[in-house]
Each structure stands twice: as structure tokens, then as C-alpha cells.
């Protein structure tokens, strides 16, 4: 196991306990893949994320980034907002630059997105972390339970597509291939803040065919304290 991954596991095991309370023991682990249709190294990571999406207790999210677009193919799922999110993680995790494919686990540690063994180790370590506030999600609202936090956390609403979407790539490094993508993020919206008190927030209706996840996360690419999906 690489020194980088050992360091990530140590950070996960120790944990940065920014929130604690009567959290649900079944809070899922959030696995975020930063990927691009124009990246020849990304299809194995896309396949791994699809596999992870079928595991219980995992919220697997695929974020398309934009910085590959200038190399011949404009990613049909990418957003500048998702690219900014990856840059925030780079700063928080001490990276010199962003890269694809990258998987970030609970906002606390990362690995190359195609390295299954390393990603599995980070997920296992994340399951042993102290959980944050309980998050209860329904079609119309999300309830975040009480806890302790050093400062206000962000509450993010994620809408993502659970089905496999086949994309025909016409140019760039993957030109001529048709590539499957799963759990593609279609929107990312900040609902508000959580300061440690029980908080109820209304949710807009989900677009047809999309699933919903809510992430409670420290600002600027900080740790994800808790999450729920439906």
C-alpha cells in the first residue's frame, strides 16, 4: 500500500471530529468520482463507481469536470461548479493540482479512481469513523438532527441519475468509443447551513428519473459529516 494511501487511512481513522451527536449508525459513506469523457484513464474508474453504486451503505456520485473539454471533446455531463468542487478538495487535501480520475471518500481522503483496492480501504476506514448528525430524508424535506460543530456546515442537495447512460464519444482521447456512466450528478445546490441544532429544510420536487442525496459538509471542500439518499 502506498505512503499516500496509508496517510489517507490514518486521517480517516483518527477523524476530524467536527460534529457529534445521536447520529444514525447506518449513515452512508459518500464516494465522489471526478471524471471526464475526454480522459482515456477514466473509463475503468467509471466502471468502478458503477460497481460501488450497487453496494449498500454507499452514496456513489459521478462529477464530470470541464478541464478536459479543450482537448477535443466537450463532456456532456461536466459543470464548472463540479470542477470548482474538485479544486476545493485539492486545496483541503493538500494537492498541487486536480487530476482525473480521482475518488474522494467522505471529503476526507482520496485515491486514483481506478485503484479498487485503495478505494475499498478508504471506504472501510470511513465506516469506522464517528458519525455526524442524523439525516432523515423524505420527498418533501430533509431533517438534520442535533450535534456539535466548530462552525456552520453546508447542506448540499444533489440530484443524480441512477441508470446507466451510454455516451458515444466522437473526438478526443476516447473518440470512437461508447462509454457507460452511472450515478451522474445532474445538479448540486446549497440548501443552507447547519449550526448544530435540529434543522428542517424543504426540498423541491425531484425531476423524473433522478435520485436525491443530501450532504452535510464543512465548507470549502471540508469533511462530509453525514449524508442520506433516497
C-alpha positions in Angstrom: 0.0 0.0 0.0 1.4 3.4 -0.9 2.5 6.0 1.6 -0.2 8.3 0.2 -3.0 5.9 0.9 -1.6 5.0 4.4 -1.7 8.7 5.2 -5.3 8.9 4.0 -6.3 5.9 6.0 -4.6 7.4 9.1 -6.6 10.6 8.6 -9.8 8.7 8.3 -9.1 6.5 11.3 -8.2 9.5 13.5 -11.1 11.6 12.1 -11.6 15.3 12.5 -14.5 15.2 14.9 -16.2 18.4 13.9 -19.7 17.1 14.7 -21.0 14.5 17.0 -24.4 13.6 18.3 -27.1 10.9 18.2 -26.3 10.1 14.6 -27.7 7.1 12.7 -25.3 4.1 12.7 -26.3 3.5 9.1 -25.1 6.8 7.7 -23.8 6.1 4.2 -20.2 6.6 3.0 -20.1 9.3 0.2 -17.8 8.3 -2.7 -17.3 11.1 -5.2 -15.6 10.4 -8.6 -14.2 13.3 -10.6 -14.1 12.1 -14.2 -14.2 13.3 -17.8 -15.5 11.7 -21.0 -12.3 13.1 -22.7 -9.9 11.2 -20.3 -8.6 7.9 -21.5 -7.8 6.8 -18.0 -11.3 7.4 -16.7 -13.4 4.5 -18.1 -12.1 2.0 -15.5 -12.9 4.4 -12.7 -16.4 5.0 -14.2 -16.8 1.2 -14.1 -15.7 1.0 -10.5 -18.1 3.7 -9.4 -20.9 1.8 -11.1 -20.0 -1.2 -9.1 -19.8 0.8 -5.8 -23.2 2.2 -6.5 -24.7 -1.2 -6.1 -23.2 -1.7 -2.6 -25.4 -0.9 0.4 -24.4 2.0 2.6 -22.6 3.9 -0.2 -23.7 7.1 -2.0 -21.7 7.0 -5.2 -21.6 10.2 -7.2 -20.1 10.9 -10.6 -19.0 14.5 -11.2 -17.9 15.5 -14.7 -15.2 18.1 -14.8 -14.5 20.7 -17.6 -10.7 21.0 -17.9 -10.5 18.2 -20.5 -13.0 19.9 -22.8 -10.4 21.9 -24.6 -8.7 18.7 -25.8 -11.2 17.8 -28.5 -14.4 16.6 -26.7 -16.8 18.6 -24.6 -18.0 16.4 -21.7 -21.8 16.3 -21.9 -22.2 16.0 -18.1 -19.5 18.4 -16.9 -20.1 21.6 -15.0 -17.7 24.4 -13.9 -19.4 24.0 -10.4 -18.2 20.4 -10.2 -14.7 21.5 -11.3 -14.7 24.1 -8.5 -15.7 21.4 -6.1 -12.7 19.3 -7.1 -10.4 22.3 -6.7 -11.7 22.9 -3.2 -10.9 19.3 -2.4 -7.4 19.7 -3.9 -6.7 22.7 -1.5 -8.2 20.9 1.5 -6.3 17.6 0.8 -3.0 19.3 0.1 -2.9 18.5 -3.6 -0.8 20.6 -6.0 -3.3 20.2 -8.8 -6.5 18.4 -9.8 -6.5 15.2 -11.8 -8.8 12.6 -13.2 -9.9 10.0 -12.3 -10.0 11.0 -8.6 -12.2 9.4 -5.9 -12.8 11.4 -2.7 -14.3 9.5 0.2 -16.4 11.4 2.7 -14.4 14.5 1.8 -11.5 13.3 3.9 -9.2 11.2 1.8 -8.7 10.4 -1.9 -7.2 7.9 -4.3 -6.8 7.4 -8.0 -10.3 6.4 -9.1 -9.4 3.2 -10.8 -7.5 1.7 -7.9 -10.1 -0.6 -6.5 -8.1 -2.0 -3.5 -7.1 1.5 -2.3 -10.7 2.9 -2.7 -12.1 -0.1 -0.8 -9.6 0.5 2.0 -10.7 4.2 2.3 -14.4 3.1 2.3 -13.7 0.6 5.1 -11.9 3.2 7.1 -14.7 5.7 6.6 -17.2 3.2 8.0 -15.2 3.2 11.3 -15.4 7.0 11.7 -17.6 8.7 14.3 -20.8 9.6 12.6 -22.2 13.1 12.4 -25.8 14.3 12.8 -28.7 12.1 11.8 -30.1 13.0 8.4 -33.7 12.0 7.6 -34.8 12.4 4.0 -38.3 12.4 2.5 -39.7 13.5 -0.8 -40.5 17.0 0.5 -38.0 17.8 3.2 -34.8 16.9 5.0 -34.3 16.9 8.7 -30.8 17.2 10.2 -30.5 16.2 13.9 -28.6 17.9 16.6 -24.9 17.7 17.1 -21.8 19.7 17.8 -19.9 21.7 15.2 -17.0 24.1 15.3 -18.7 26.3 12.7 -21.7 26.2 10.3 -21.7 23.3 7.9 -23.1 23.5 4.3 -26.2 21.4 3.4 -26.0 20.3 -0.2 -28.8 18.9 -2.3 -27.6 16.5 -5.0 -29.7 15.2 -7.8 -28.2 12.3 -9.8 -29.2 9.8 -12.4 -29.1 6.2 -11.1 -29.5 4.4 -14.5 -26.5 3.6 -16.8 -26.2 6.3 -19.5 -24.3 5.3 -22.7 -22.4 8.2 -24.3 -20.9 8.0 -27.8 -17.6 9.9 -27.8 -16.8 11.3 -31.2 -13.5 13.0 -30.6 -10.6 13.3 -28.2 -8.8 10.5 -26.3 -11.8 8.3 -26.2 -13.0 9.1 -29.7 -14.9 6.3 -31.4 -15.9 4.6 -28.1 -19.3 4.4 -26.4 -18.8 4.7 -22.7 -21.3 3.8 -19.8 -21.8 6.2 -16.9 -23.8 5.7 -13.8 -24.9 8.0 -10.9 -24.2 11.0 -13.0 -24.7 14.2 -10.9 -27.2 16.5 -12.7 -27.4 19.3 -10.1 -25.7 20.4 -7.0 -27.4 23.1 -4.9 -26.6 24.5 -1.5 -29.8 24.4 0.6 -28.4 26.4 3.6 -26.4 25.8 6.7 -26.4 23.6 9.8 -25.1 25.0 13.1 -25.7 22.1 15.4 -29.4 22.4 16.1 -32.1 20.3 14.7 -32.8 21.8 11.2 -35.6 21.1 8.8 -35.3 22.2 5.1 -37.9 21.9 2.4 -36.9 20.1 -0.8 -38.1 21.0 -4.3 -39.6 18.0 -6.2 -37.1 15.7 -7.8 -37.0 15.7 -11.6 -38.3 12.5 -13.1 -35.8 9.7 -13.1 -33.4 11.3 -10.7 -32.5 10.3 -7.2 -31.8 12.6 -4.3 -28.9 12.9 -1.9 -28.3 15.4 0.9 -24.7 16.0 2.2 -23.9 17.8 5.4 -20.4 19.1 4.8 -17.9 21.5 6.3 -17.3 24.5 3.9 -14.8 24.8 1.1 -14.3 21.1 0.5 -14.2 20.0 4.1 -15.2 16.7 5.6 -18.6 15.3 4.9 -20.2 14.9 8.4 -23.3 12.9 7.4 -25.5 12.1 4.4 -28.7 10.4 3.2 -30.1 9.4 -0.1 -33.4 8.2 -1.5 
